[in-house]
């Protein structure tokens, strides 16, 4: 399987767009990381399943087990540090 990063957001959420503009280019530096942006307006089951209460919420999974989550935006350096903890 491998590392998966899922970002819960919505089209009306400004911080969600800001996070994507930092996270998506950063992920191009890594191999074998699956990334998915989940619009909770279109996929409310995801929000319920993972108890999403604030946007953006980013979840990191390994083999479908949630390892870490954070709410809000992060700098490129902070995101890299978080991802590097889980990349083997």
N, C-alpha and C positions, 0 to 999 in steps of 0.2 A: 504494500500500500504506500505509505509515505506521509510526508507532512502536507497538511491542508490548512489554508488560511481562508476563513470566511468572514466577510465584512457585512454586517447588517446595517442597512441604511435606507434612505428614501430620496426621491428626486427633489423634494422640498427642503432637504437637510443640507445647509451650507457646509458645516464641518465634515459631512460625509464626502462631499466633492473635494474638499481640501485634502483630506486623508488619502483619497484615491490618487490624487495628483502626485503625492509623495510615495505612496506604497507601490503602485503599479510599476513605475520605472525602477524602483529599488529591487523588486522581485525579478527583474530581468537579469540581475547579477547572480541569481541562484538557479540551479538546475533541480528538477524533480520536486518543485513545490507547486502544488495545485492551488489556484486562487479562484475564489468565487465571490462576487458581489451579490448579495441577496436583498432585493427590494421588499421590505416588510409590508408595503402596501399591496403587493402582488402575492406575497407568500407569508400570510399571517401565521400559518402553522409553524413556520420556522421560529418566529418570534415567541410563540407559546412554548414550543418544545425546549428552547434554550433560555427562556425567561428573560427576553430582551426588554429592558425597561427604558433605556436611553440610547440615543443614536449619536454618532456611530458606535457600534459595539463590534469589536474584532475578536474572533475566536481562533485559536490555534489547536489543531487536532493532529494526533499521530495514530494511525490505524483506527480511526473513528472514535478515539478517546480524547476528550477535551483536556488539554494540558494547561492552557492559559487563556485568559481573556482580559481585554481592557476596554474602557469606555473613553471616547473622545479622540482627539488627534494627538499625534506624537511627531517629533522631529525625525528627519531621516536617520540621524545618528541613534536616537532612541529605538526606532523601529529595527535598525540593523542589529543593535545589541540584543533586542528581544528575540529576533529570528535566529541569530547565531547561537543562542542557548539551546535551540532545538534541532539545528541542522547537524547531521552527523557526517 
